[in-house]
Amino acid sequence: MASRPVRPIRVSAHIPAPPEIVFAFVSDTRNDPYWCPNVERVEQVEGQGVAVGARFRFHQHLDRPGSDRIHFDAEVEIVDLGVTAIRWLVSDKFQTREIDLTVEPDGDGSIVTQVTHAAFLKPPGLARWVYPRLARRTLGEQFQHLITHFDE
């Protein structure tokens, strides 16, 4: 990772579906456009499906209040894959992120937890303090979309 890390971000949500179904869906990054509003499309650029070493290119955007969308691509590589946990290494023009996502049983559904360790590629300035709040909000919105996806 770059030398300008920010505090880790941790977000969890209850999803109304069994863990194996939820994990199969969220571990395949090609499904991200269905539950991550800032991801427009995903294409696999290396490997076959969801496996360690597989790489994907994300076409996504950031909406910033009072400005136009900022479009950029992110490279995603699966670096660890378990039965109910996955770790991605993500890099784009702003930062690198190590993302751990786990899915565990919770009553009649699942608990999905994402922990993100990010580091800025350029001095982050105020973003060092703003980033955790914005990232938590964005992840919370994504998890709401995920809940809705499985509620339907």
Buried (B, 14 or more C-beta within 10 A) or exposed (E): BEEBBBEEBEBBBEBBBBBEBBBEBBBBBBBBBEBBBBBBEBEBEEBEEBEEEBBBBBBBBBEEEEEEEEEEEBBBBBBEBEEBBBBBBBBBEBBBBBBBBBBBEBEEBBBBBBBBBBBBBEEBEEBBEEBBEEBBEBBEBBBEEBBEBBEE
